[in-house]
Amino acid sequence: MKKAAILIATLALAAGACSEQTQADAERAADLAGDDVEANLEVAGEAIQDGAIEAADGISTGAANLRDEMEASDTEEPGPAPITGEEPVRD
């Protein structure tokens, strides 16, 4: 606890001793870092969006292929109901 208090006091004195130029430089560096983060987030967002579009296209294509395969393999005519043995009602 004592060490933490000494460290905080030392940092406060060091920050107070900074020249105006040093403080301005630190502020400028923080602004530039913020700009970099913003730009990187924008690029990442675009990459995520592109990936989501590509995935949706793949899902859509896969679903269409599955539908086509199911339709092509459905050559069986419905027979009697397994429990009652009656023919199904057809419209």
QUIWO-V266208 format. One record per backbone hydrogen bond with DSSP energy under -0.5 kcal/mol. NH is the residue of the N-H (numbers start at 0). CO is the residue of the C=O. Records with the same first field share a line. If there is no record, write none. Layout:
# QUIWO-V266208
NH: CO / CO
This chain:
# QUIWO-V266208
4: 0
5: 1
6: 2
7: 3
8: 4
9: 5
10: 6
11: 7
12: 8
13: 9
14: 10
15: 11
16: 12
17: 13 / 14
22: 18
23: 19
24: 20
25: 21
26: 22
27: 23
28: 24
29: 25
30: 26
31: 27
32: 28
33: 29
34: 30
35: 31
36: 32
37: 33
38: 34
39: 35
40: 36
41: 37
42: 38
43: 39
44: 40
45: 41
46: 42
47: 43
48: 44
49: 45
50: 46
51: 47
52: 48
53: 49
54: 50
55: 51
56: 52
57: 53
58: 54
59: 55
60: 56
61: 57
62: 58
63: 59
64: 60
65: 61
66: 62
67: 63
68: 64
69: 65
70: 66
71: 67
72: 68
73: 69 / 70
74: 72
80: 85
84: 80
